[in-house]
Each structure stands twice: as structure tokens, then as C-alpha cells.
Amino acid sequence: MASLRYGAWINSANGRFAYIDEHANWSKRPGNLVSIGLANSAWEVIRDIPNDYGGENRKSIVLAVMAVGGIRMRCHGEFIAFEFTVEWMTALRACRDILRDIAGEYTPCRFNSLATSESLEVSYLEYEKHIEADIAWILQRRKPFGEAT
């Protein structure tokens, strides 16, 4: 299993992903978004926005990438977090390839929908077991942001 101290952008339409150094900076480099199949229109919107590392500019950059189907992934040592604005099922299925690449059976996976303000936390084992066969089981475990998992 790879180290859980990095991030990635994932294309929600096709599951293609790229490991990144920093989400906003990586997105602003010419050709990076297109390399995973995301629309170049997002890069055209964000290329001249300075990254303020945690401020409103960075938020605008990240949301612009999400608006064209990007899913933000960040490993936090003990768990993997995904943020997205696309539909739940689209996001969950798009994360499958990267999870196969980095997650162990009991790795906690936290999915956060910025569109619905809901969060879901499951182990990779639960995710893989239910992603196709019983997706209703996974979706029933969603909770509003801030509720205990």
C-alpha cells in the first residue's frame, strides 16, 4: 500500500486520476486537468487566480475544478477523504480505481458531498463489498456534516 500522505484529483466521469502536490497549484498548471480528461474550460477560469493557500482564492480554484467533475482526494494519515459536487453514485464509483491503488481493507474512506452537505465514512472493505451489489447500503449510511460517523 502506498503512503497515506498525498492527494489526487479524480475525474468523476471516467475514474482517471493523478497524484498531485497541492490541489490548486496542480490544477493551474497547463495541461494537468486535461491529462485526466477534465475540461480545459476549468483551467481557463482558474489560471490567473493566485493561490492564497487556504483562503477564498484557493476555494474558488478547487470549486471550479469540481464544477467540471473533479473529485478532490486527500490522505490524512489514517483516513482518505474525498470531496465532490457531483451526484453521490457518480463520485463513489469514480473513486474505485484510486482506492484499489492505495487502500488496505480497513482503511477508513470518508466521502463528503459539498452539494448535499452529507458525509459518509466506510472502510475500504465495506466500500468494495457494497459498491456494486448493494449500493443502497452505502447510501443509507450518509449523515449531515458534523454528525458522528
C-alpha positions in Angstrom: 0.0 0.0 0.0 1.2 3.5 -0.8 1.9 6.1 1.8 -1.3 7.9 3.0 0.2 11.4 2.9 -0.7 12.8 -0.5 -3.6 13.9 -2.6 -5.1 13.5 -6.1 -7.7 14.8 -8.5 -10.1 12.2 -9.9 -12.2 12.6 -13.0 -15.8 11.7 -11.9 -16.8 10.7 -15.4 -14.1 8.1 -16.1 -12.2 7.5 -12.8 -8.9 8.7 -14.2 -6.7 10.3 -11.6 -3.4 12.0 -11.0 -1.5 12.3 -7.8 -0.8 15.9 -7.0 1.5 18.1 -4.9 -1.2 20.7 -4.0 -4.7 20.7 -5.5 -4.9 24.4 -6.6 -1.3 24.6 -7.8 -1.5 21.4 -9.8 -4.8 22.4 -11.4 -3.4 25.7 -12.5 -0.5 24.1 -14.5 -1.3 23.9 -18.2 -2.4 20.5 -19.4 -2.8 18.9 -16.0 -6.6 18.9 -15.9 -6.9 17.8 -19.5 -4.5 14.9 -18.7 -7.2 13.2 -16.6 -9.9 14.1 -19.1 -11.4 17.2 -17.3 -12.5 20.2 -19.4 -9.9 22.8 -20.2 -12.5 25.4 -19.5 -11.8 25.0 -15.8 -8.1 25.8 -16.4 -9.1 28.9 -18.4 -11.2 30.1 -15.4 -8.6 29.4 -12.7 -5.2 30.0 -14.4 -4.9 33.7 -13.4 -6.3 33.3 -9.8 -3.5 33.4 -7.3 -3.4 30.6 -4.8 -3.8 32.0 -1.3 -3.3 28.6 0.3 -6.5 28.2 2.4 -8.3 31.4 1.5 -11.2 32.3 -0.8 -9.0 32.1 -3.9 -8.0 28.5 -3.3 -11.6 27.6 -2.5 -12.6 29.2 -5.9 -10.0 27.2 -7.7 -11.0 23.9 -6.1 -14.7 24.5 -6.7 -14.1 25.4 -10.4 -12.4 22.0 -10.9 -15.2 20.3 -9.1 -17.7 22.1 -11.3 -16.3 20.2 -14.3 -16.4 16.9 -12.5 -13.2 16.8 -10.4 -13.2 14.9 -7.1 -10.6 16.1 -4.6 -8.8 13.4 -2.7 -6.5 13.9 0.3 -4.9 11.3 2.5 -4.8 12.3 6.2 -2.5 9.6 7.5 -5.2 7.4 9.0 -8.1 8.0 6.6 -8.7 9.1 3.0 -11.1 12.0 2.3 -12.9 12.7 -0.9 -14.8 15.9 -1.7 -17.1 16.4 -4.6 -20.1 18.3 -6.0 -21.3 15.6 -8.5 -24.0 13.0 -7.7 -23.2 10.5 -5.0 -23.2 7.4 -7.2 -21.0 9.1 -9.8 -18.5 10.1 -7.1 -18.5 6.7 -5.3 -17.9 4.7 -8.5 -15.2 7.1 -9.8 -13.1 6.6 -6.7 -12.8 2.8 -7.2 -9.5 2.7 -9.2 -7.6 5.0 -6.9 -8.8 3.2 -3.8 -7.6 -0.1 -5.3 -4.3 1.5 -5.8 -3.8 2.9 -2.2 -6.3 1.5 0.3 -6.0 -1.5 2.6 -9.1 -3.5 3.7 -9.6 -1.4 6.9 -8.6 2.0 5.6 -11.4 4.5 6.5 -12.7 6.3 3.4 -14.6 9.5 4.1 -16.8 10.9 1.2 -18.0 14.5 1.5 -20.6 15.9 -0.8 -20.3 19.6 -0.9 -23.6 19.7 -2.9 -25.7 17.9 -0.2 -23.6 18.7 2.9 -23.6 15.0 3.6 -20.7 12.7 4.6 -20.2 9.0 4.5 -17.4 7.0 6.2 -16.9 3.3 5.4 -13.9 1.1 5.4 -12.4 0.2 2.0 -13.6 -3.4 2.6 -17.2 -2.2 3.1 -16.9 0.1 0.1 -15.6 -2.7 -2.2 -18.2 -5.2 -0.9 -21.2 -2.9 -1.4 -20.2 -0.5 -4.3 -22.0 -2.5 -7.0 -24.0 -5.2 -5.2 -25.8 -3.2 -2.6 -25.1 0.5 -3.1 -28.3 1.3 -1.1 -26.4 0.0 2.0 -23.7 2.6 1.4 -26.0 5.5 0.7 -28.1 4.8 3.8 -25.1 5.5 5.9 -24.8 9.1 4.8 -25.0 11.8 7.5 -25.2 15.6 7.6 -21.7 17.2 8.0 -20.7 17.3 11.6 -22.6 14.3 12.8 -20.6 11.5 14.4 -19.7 8.7 12.0 
